[in-house]
């Protein structure tokens, strides 16, 4: 019984770690897209083109403008 509880606890810990890593990976991707979009805005590239390249919505891109 103890071995099973230890196994279950270890599996949960591994699952939690995997979730944290995936969340960090997604956050990194989003940050990279935002940085790319800001650079493209600074270069004067049209909003529609930035949407196509980054996969971001127009609203997400517009929200970056004050950060320039």
Secondary structure, DSSP 8 states (H G I E B T S, - for coil): -HHHHHHHHHHHHHHHHHHHHHHHHHHHHHHHHHHHHHHHHHTT--HHHHHHHH---HHHHHHHGGG-
